[in-house]
Amino acid sequence: RPTVHYIVDLCREYPQIAVFLALAIGYYVGKIKIFGFNLGSTAGVLLASLVIGQMNIEITDLLKTVAFALFIFCIGYKVGPQFFNSLKKEGLSFLCLSLVVALTGLAVAIILGKLLGFDKGTTAGLLGGAMTQSAVIGTAEGAIKHLSVPSSAKAILVSNIAVAYAITYVFGTAGLVIFCKVV
């Protein structure tokens, strides 16, 4: 049996290995520069997670919750002080701008979801990734848990959130950089 099968079996038995493997590989993939541009560690981890996710590894709810909480904590720890400092100076204009961006993003995601026939999970992942808002993942998963559909359908919707988020996050980040350079 090839070594790859042993690695896959090990990751299926201990899913935390797969999570940390995605973090390690993604961190280094995000640092690779191509034409002076790199994806960054977050996008690298998301891409590595998509690839590792093809091994069909069952991640427990506890591991998902802890990993997501750590991710949100790290983002808040990094961005929090800048956020509150900016509110002191130009708080009202930032509040208005954030409302316009959030509502426009939500409207576009809903319209595209309906036009393209996406399910609720894919549409939520599209919104979260394109807007680079990780909080959408937790909110959407919580809403899906309260839907009156079978557990298997809920699992598919939750899976679609993660996949759509990971794919659109890269384009949401790169698209913003390209837009800013063009404008």
N, C-alpha and C positions, 0 to 999 in steps of 0.2 A: 504494500500500500504506500502511495506517495506521502511525503511529509505534510503536504497541504491538507490531506484528510485528517491527520492527527491534530493539526492546528485548528481545523474547523470543529472537530469533535471536542477539543479542549475548550474552545470558546462557547460551544453549546452547553457544556457541562458547567462552566464558570463564566456567565455572561459579563461579569465585571471586567474580565480580561479583554473582551471585545471593546468595551467602553474605553478603557485606558489605552488600548491599541489604537483606536480611532483618534483619541486625543494626541498620542505621541506622533503617529504618522501624519495626521492633519496639521499639527504644529509645524513640522518640518516641510510639508508640502506648501504651506502658506508662506514660508520664508523664501521659497525658490523665486528668483527674479527672471522674468522673461520679457525682453525688450524694456528693461527698466521698471517693469510693473510686477507686483506680487499680489496674491490674493488676500494675504493676511491670515492670521491664525484661525479666526472664526470661520471664514469661508473654507479654509483648508480642512478643518475638522469636519465641517458639514460634508464636504466631498468625500473624505475618507470614510465617514459614517455611511454614506450612500453605498460605497463599494463594499465595506465590511457587512453592511446590512443584507447584502445578497447571499450571505451564508445562512440566512433563515435562522437567526439566533433569537430566542425568546428572552426578552428583557423583563424582569419582574417589575411590578408596579412600584415597589419600594425603591429599587435602583433608579427607575425613571424619575421618581419624585425627588430623590436626593440629588441626582445629577442636575436636574432642571433647577432646583433651588440654589445649588452652588453656582450654576451659570448665571442666574439672575442676580445673585449676590455680587459676583465678580463684576458684572456690568455696572451695577449700581455703585459699587465701591470705586470703580474707575471714573465714572461719569458724574456721579452725584455731586461732588463739590463744584464742578464746573457749572452744572445745572443751576444750583442755588445761587452762585455768584452772578450768573447771567440774569436771574430774576430780579436781583437788586437794581440793576441798571436799566434794563428795557423790558420789564416784565409784561406789561400790557401788550406791546407789539409782538412779543414772542408767543403770548397766549393766543392772540388772534391768528397768527401765522400757523401755529400748531393745530388749531381747530380747523382751519381751511384745509391744511394738508391731510389731517386725519379723516375728515368727512369726504374729501375728494378721493382719497385712497380707498375708503370703504365703499363709496358709490361705484368706483371703477371696478373693484374686485367683484362686487355683487353683479354688476352688469356683465362683465366678462364671464363669470361663473354661469350665469343664465344663458348667455349667447353660445358658449362653448359646451354647455351641457355637463359642467363639472358637478360632482356631488358636494355636499356641505363641507366635508373634510378637506377636499382639494381646494375649494374656494377659500377656506380659512387659511390653509397653508400658503396659498397665493397671496393673500392679503399680508400675512405675517412676514413672509420672505421678501416680497417686493417693497414693503415699507420698512424692512429690517427691524421689525418689532417682535421680539421673542415672547413678549407677554401674551400675544395672540394665541400661541400654542397652548398655554395653560388654560386660558379662557375658553378656547374652542373645545379642548378635551373635557373640561368641566361641563360645558353645554351638551356635548355629545353623550355624556354619561346619563343625562336626564331625558334623552330622547326615548320614545316608546317604540324602539326597534329591537330586534334580536341582538344578543351579545356578539354574534359573529359579524353582523353589520356594523356594530359600534367599533369593533376591532379594526375593520377595514377603513372606516372613516378616520379613526385616530392614526392609523398607518399612513393614510393619504395626506394628513396634515403634515407629518414629518417629511415625507418625500417632496411634496409641493413646496414646503418651506425651504428645504435644503437647496432645491433647484433654483427657486426664484430669489433666494438671498444673494446668491452670487451675481445674478443679473441686477438686482436692486442696488447692490454696492457698486459694481462696475458701471452700471448705467448712470448713477449719480456722479461718479468721477468723470465719465465721458461728457455728460451734460455740462458739468461745471467748466471743463476745459474748453468745450465748444462755445458756451455762452461767455 
